[in-house]
Amino acid sequence: MVGKATICSLANARRTLGCACLSGPMPAPDPTDPLGRALDAAIAGRPDALHSLLARGSQLPGTRMNRDLAEAFAVLCRGRRGQADAVALALSRLTADQAPGATALEFLPVCGVLALGARAAADERVRAPFVAELHARADDLRYRIRDAVVDALGRVGGAVGDALVAAVASWMDGYFHAAAVVRAVASEPWLGALRDADGVVARLDEAFVLVRDAPRAASRWPGHKALVEALASSPGSIASALGQPVFDMLERWCAVPDPALREAIGRVLRAPKLAGRFGAEVQRVAAALERSRPAPRNPDHDVGPTRDRSHARRKGRR
């Protein structure tokens, strides 16, 4: 069981990590907090108690992991500053053999990744190497770890804003990595810290190019699917914050014949949050998408949707 002091830290963890900059003094360690004691033991080279506490409190396997516990751990690591970095790195680097997906052990690398994000957001000295660690985790086949990378990257972006947009240009050559950037930019901490739309538009353009130039077989790859989904779900939030430059970019991409990208743009335009404030922009891009809709290969034979009568034909052959 997680102790009473830890429960108090859980209640404050989400609010603490929700700060864009994650800066300022942290409270002194509480010696009665079992999570804090386990972390201190891990810092001293005895990680078993920490691993056991995190796994027991993970709520995995299950539909929802214990998000509050993971964030409380990240807050504690940030409070220990450099002392806990080795512990967070070791957790984040646990492989799928050491921490299989859909088990309680998967929670350990999730905690490590979130702790790296908290530290990178608060300490410029470790920012570059820890962002590089996030890059290394972005294509992990365990989806909870990929989601943790998005959260961690968003929190770093909340601290440095436009500077991180330029720093993650190297992420845009891989499907999972590009998807992480697109999703993270749309997160509240990072989006609220952005001032320059040009860099964001450049990253979105690169993501669209990556999908457009993908081989046909890539449509079956998990990373490709993740990137297409990110391009359908995230630009709406980005456009609501950055406005016209994002709509201009979407209008340029309306000419692309790729059905997946066209559907992604259509989903962005259907986002409810855009209809009110940006109704005219939405209509402009929607009109461009309609004008560029590919014509049927043989218009004379385009009779529209029809019923599938194959079952009836099969019955007639009996």
Phi, psi and omega per residue, in radians:
M1 nan 2.554 3.064
V2 -1.514 2.325 -3.001
G3 -1.257 3.022 -3.084
K4 -1.107 -0.696 -3.140
A5 -1.102 -0.669 3.115
T6 -1.155 -0.659 3.102
I7 -1.036 -0.697 3.093
C8 -1.110 -0.710 3.128
S9 -1.157 -0.581 3.094
L10 -1.101 -0.687 -3.096
A11 -1.121 -0.528 -3.108
N12 -1.661 -0.179 -2.984
A13 -1.136 -0.855 -3.070
R14 -1.085 -0.710 3.135
R15 -1.150 -0.667 -3.123
T16 -1.169 -0.827 -3.115
L17 -1.295 -0.284 3.129
G18 -1.245 -0.269 3.105
C19 -1.101 2.435 -3.063
A20 -1.130 -0.703 -3.005
C21 -1.687 -0.301 -3.110
L22 0.865 0.775 -3.111
S23 -2.020 3.044 3.129
G24 1.744 2.907 -3.077
P25 -1.213 2.589 3.069
M26 -1.810 2.643 3.094
P27 -1.123 2.710 3.123
A28 -1.123 2.587 3.127
P29 -1.003 2.445 3.129
D30 -1.641 1.977 -3.090
P31 -1.163 -0.263 3.133
T32 -1.598 -0.028 -3.106
D33 -1.495 2.034 -3.106
P34 -1.111 -0.582 3.101
L35 -1.163 -0.740 3.100
G36 -1.114 -0.729 3.121
R37 -1.123 -0.719 3.130
A38 -1.133 -0.668 3.102
L39 -1.133 -0.756 3.128
D40 -1.096 -0.656 3.087
A41 -1.131 -0.688 3.106
A42 -1.138 -0.658 3.086
I43 -1.074 -0.606 3.136
A44 -1.416 0.027 3.085
G45 1.756 0.219 3.135
R46 -2.142 1.429 -3.004
P47 -1.477 -0.109 -3.001
D48 -1.039 -0.761 -3.109
A49 -1.113 -0.691 3.130
L50 -1.148 -0.810 3.132
H51 -1.032 -0.755 -3.123
S52 -1.156 -0.758 -3.121
L53 -1.115 -0.787 -3.124
L54 -1.134 -0.753 -3.133
A55 -1.124 -0.747 -3.132
R56 -1.125 -0.624 -3.092
G57 -1.579 0.057 -2.997
S58 -1.231 -0.433 -3.005
Q59 1.122 0.362 3.054
L60 -1.955 2.618 -0.060
P61 -1.227 2.504 -3.103
G62 3.081 3.116 -3.089
T63 -1.370 -0.467 -3.126
R64 -2.361 2.178 3.066
M65 -1.373 2.924 -3.108
N66 -1.403 1.482 -3.076
R67 -1.071 -0.679 -3.108
D68 -1.108 -0.692 3.127
L69 -1.137 -0.736 3.117
A70 -1.071 -0.710 -3.123
E71 -1.281 -0.585 3.061
A72 -1.099 -0.677 3.095
F73 -1.118 -0.731 3.124
A74 -1.092 -0.689 3.106
V75 -1.097 -0.748 3.137
L76 -1.120 -0.728 3.122
C77 -1.109 -0.692 3.082
R78 -1.104 -0.683 3.141
G79 -1.168 -0.544 3.104
R80 -1.396 -0.105 -3.123
R81 0.933 -2.307 -3.025
G82 -1.179 -0.284 -3.068
Q83 -1.107 -0.571 -3.065
A84 -1.713 0.046 -3.064
D85 -1.073 -0.732 -3.129
A86 -1.111 -0.633 3.119
V87 -1.154 -0.818 -3.141
A88 -1.095 -0.731 3.121
L89 -1.101 -0.758 -3.134
A90 -1.093 -0.696 3.121
L91 -1.167 -0.781 -3.073
S92 -1.136 -0.426 -3.082
R93 -1.614 0.070 3.102
L94 -1.103 2.234 -3.068
T95 -1.399 3.024 3.116
A96 -1.154 -0.445 3.053
D97 -1.274 -0.640 -3.133
Q98 -1.423 -0.548 -3.117
A99 -2.395 1.344 -3.049
P100 -1.049 2.584 3.065
G101 -1.126 2.693 3.132
A102 1.078 0.476 3.007
T103 -2.265 2.947 3.116
A104 -1.092 -0.494 -3.109
L105 -1.227 -0.404 3.097
E106 -1.054 -0.440 -3.127
F107 -1.106 -0.497 -3.073
L108 -1.127 -0.909 3.084
P109 -1.137 -0.517 3.049
V110 -1.035 -0.808 3.125
C111 -1.073 -0.715 3.136
G112 -1.103 -0.754 -3.137
V113 -1.111 -0.777 3.128
L114 -1.118 -0.627 3.098
A115 -1.152 -0.681 3.082
L116 -1.074 -0.710 3.107
G117 -1.107 -0.739 3.130
A118 -1.112 -0.712 3.134
R119 -1.215 -0.745 -3.141
A120 -1.118 -0.582 3.115
A121 -1.223 -0.514 -3.024
A122 -1.698 -0.390 -2.975
D123 -2.293 1.929 -3.110
E124 -1.091 -0.475 -3.071
R125 -1.155 -0.528 -3.124
V126 -1.840 0.049 -2.990
R127 -1.082 -0.899 -3.072
A128 -1.100 -0.867 3.136
P129 -1.140 -0.580 -3.125
F130 -1.326 -0.583 3.016
V131 -1.125 -0.633 3.055
A132 -1.106 -0.639 3.066
E133 -1.137 -0.686 3.084
L134 -1.092 -0.692 3.091
H135 -1.031 -0.715 -3.131
A136 -1.182 -0.411 -3.135
R137 -1.652 -0.156 -2.970
A138 -1.190 -0.394 3.140
D139 -1.893 0.378 3.072
D140 -1.079 2.412 -3.121
L141 -1.280 -0.200 3.057
R142 -1.472 2.001 -2.954
Y143 -1.170 -0.497 3.135
R144 -1.154 -0.564 3.103
I145 -1.263 -0.708 3.064
R146 -1.063 -0.700 3.107
D147 -1.133 -0.655 3.110
A148 -1.137 -0.624 3.081
V149 -1.075 -0.748 3.120
V150 -1.052 -0.805 3.139
D151 -1.097 -0.787 -3.116
A152 -1.113 -0.738 -3.139
L153 -1.144 -0.666 3.100
G154 -1.094 -0.622 3.139
R155 -1.268 -0.640 3.033
V156 -1.110 -0.750 3.091
G157 -1.051 -0.605 3.082
G158 -1.103 -0.458 -3.138
A159 -1.485 -0.608 -3.006
V160 -2.076 -0.162 3.015
G161 1.069 -2.148 -3.027
D162 -1.104 -0.475 -3.112
A163 -1.080 -0.640 3.138
L164 -1.273 -0.507 3.087
V165 -1.012 -0.744 3.097
A166 -1.237 -0.643 -3.065
A167 -1.187 -0.465 -3.089
V168 -1.644 0.247 3.076
A169 -1.018 -0.578 -3.140
S170 -1.226 -0.237 3.111
W171 -1.343 -0.253 -2.911
M172 -1.496 0.295 3.106
D173 -1.874 0.129 3.112
G174 -2.343 2.560 -3.034
Y175 -1.117 -0.968 -3.141
F176 -1.090 -0.693 -3.115
H177 -1.154 -0.786 3.105
A178 -1.109 -0.673 3.105
A179 -1.089 -0.678 3.112
A180 -1.086 -0.722 3.129
V181 -1.138 -0.829 -3.110
V182 -1.059 -0.746 3.128
R183 -1.202 -0.712 -3.081
A184 -1.197 -0.672 3.112
V185 -1.034 -0.578 -3.123
A186 -1.414 -0.089 3.141
S187 -1.278 2.677 -3.025
E188 -1.039 -0.781 -3.107
P189 -1.062 -0.830 -3.066
W190 -1.262 -0.760 -3.102
L191 -1.056 -0.650 3.136
G192 -1.246 -0.288 -3.119
A193 -1.716 -0.005 -3.076
L194 -1.483 2.453 3.096
R195 -2.182 -0.421 -3.057
D196 -1.974 2.015 -3.105
A197 -1.336 -0.390 -3.014
D198 -1.074 -0.761 -3.138
G199 -1.126 -0.710 3.126
V200 -1.131 -0.762 3.112
V201 -1.074 -0.664 3.114
A202 -1.096 -0.733 3.115
R203 -1.160 -0.695 3.108
L204 -1.137 -0.725 3.079
D205 -1.009 -0.764 -3.134
E206 -1.116 -0.635 3.097
A207 -1.168 -0.732 3.092
F208 -1.101 -0.724 3.116
V209 -1.069 -0.712 -3.122
L210 -1.055 -0.713 3.107
V211 -1.269 -0.764 -3.108
R212 -1.051 -0.691 -3.063
D213 -1.585 0.100 -3.106
A214 -1.232 2.552 3.029
P215 -1.136 2.763 -3.080
R216 -1.029 -0.628 -3.121
A217 -1.134 -0.356 -3.094
A218 -1.116 -0.378 -3.116
S219 -1.063 -0.313 3.122
R220 -1.651 -0.087 -3.068
W221 -1.460 2.415 3.139
P222 -1.005 -0.686 -3.123
G223 -1.150 -0.702 3.101
H224 -1.095 -0.784 3.111
K225 -1.073 -0.692 3.134
A226 -1.118 -0.679 -3.138
L227 -1.216 -0.747 3.103
V228 -1.062 -0.727 3.121
E229 -1.125 -0.706 3.113
A230 -1.103 -0.681 3.128
L231 -1.234 -0.346 3.079
A232 -1.532 -0.517 -2.997
S233 -1.763 -0.483 -3.005
S234 -1.625 -0.671 -3.058
P235 -1.046 -0.391 3.089
G236 -1.085 -0.812 3.095
S237 -1.131 -0.704 -3.140
I238 -1.125 -0.759 3.135
A239 -1.124 -0.623 3.140
S240 -1.140 -0.413 3.135
A241 -1.673 -0.652 -3.017
L242 -1.815 -0.259 2.961
G243 1.279 -2.383 -2.902
Q244 -0.935 -0.747 -3.114
P245 -0.978 -0.609 3.130
V246 -1.252 -0.711 3.094
F247 -1.137 -0.651 3.079
D248 -1.073 -0.722 3.111
M249 -1.112 -0.772 3.119
L250 -1.076 -0.686 3.135
E251 -1.112 -0.682 3.095
R252 -1.065 -0.655 -3.075
W253 -1.430 -0.080 3.097
C254 -1.112 -0.396 -3.114
A255 -1.354 -0.150 -3.097
V256 -1.212 2.382 -3.135
P257 -1.459 -0.209 -3.077
D258 -1.040 2.088 -3.087
P259 -1.069 -0.642 -3.116
A260 -1.136 -0.736 3.123
L261 -1.222 -0.651 3.108
R262 -1.131 -0.695 3.086
E263 -1.171 -0.634 3.100
A264 -1.085 -0.786 3.107
I265 -1.089 -0.712 3.105
G266 -1.068 -0.682 3.111
R267 -1.161 -0.668 3.084
V268 -1.041 -0.784 -3.093
L269 -1.174 -0.406 3.126
R270 -1.499 0.016 3.140
A271 -1.105 2.166 -3.072
P272 -1.015 -0.547 -3.059
K273 -1.190 -0.268 -3.107
L274 -1.629 -0.369 -2.968
A275 -1.088 -0.657 -3.064
G276 -1.383 -1.132 -3.031
R277 -1.220 -0.592 -3.041
F278 -2.073 0.621 -3.097
G279 -1.004 -0.746 -3.120
A280 -1.157 -0.683 3.125
E281 -1.168 -0.715 3.107
V282 -1.064 -0.779 3.138
Q283 -1.113 -0.664 3.133
R284 -1.089 -0.806 -3.124
V285 -1.234 -0.678 3.116
A286 -1.081 -0.681 3.104
A287 -1.133 -0.695 3.100
A288 -1.138 -0.657 3.118
L289 -1.153 -0.685 3.133
E290 -1.212 -0.713 -3.142
R291 -1.102 -0.553 -3.075
S292 -1.643 0.144 -3.129
R293 -1.101 2.207 -3.091
P294 -1.047 2.434 3.078
A295 -1.294 2.660 3.078
P296 -1.092 2.634 -3.080
R297 -1.042 -0.682 3.087
N298 -2.292 1.665 -3.068
P299 -0.996 -0.516 -3.113
D300 -1.144 -0.451 -3.111
H301 -1.759 0.103 3.140
D302 -1.487 1.626 -3.123
V303 -1.751 0.160 3.138
G304 1.445 -3.058 -3.104
P305 -1.151 2.476 3.105
T306 -2.280 2.865 3.105
R307 -1.307 2.632 3.070
D308 -1.491 1.917 -3.107
R309 -1.803 0.280 -3.079
S310 -1.071 -0.594 -3.127
H311 -1.139 -0.707 3.129
A312 -1.142 -0.683 3.125
R313 -1.125 -0.691 3.131
R314 -1.117 -0.681 3.124
K315 -1.133 -0.626 -3.117
G316 -1.202 -0.389 -3.118
R317 -1.484 -0.128 -3.106
R318 -1.307 nan nan
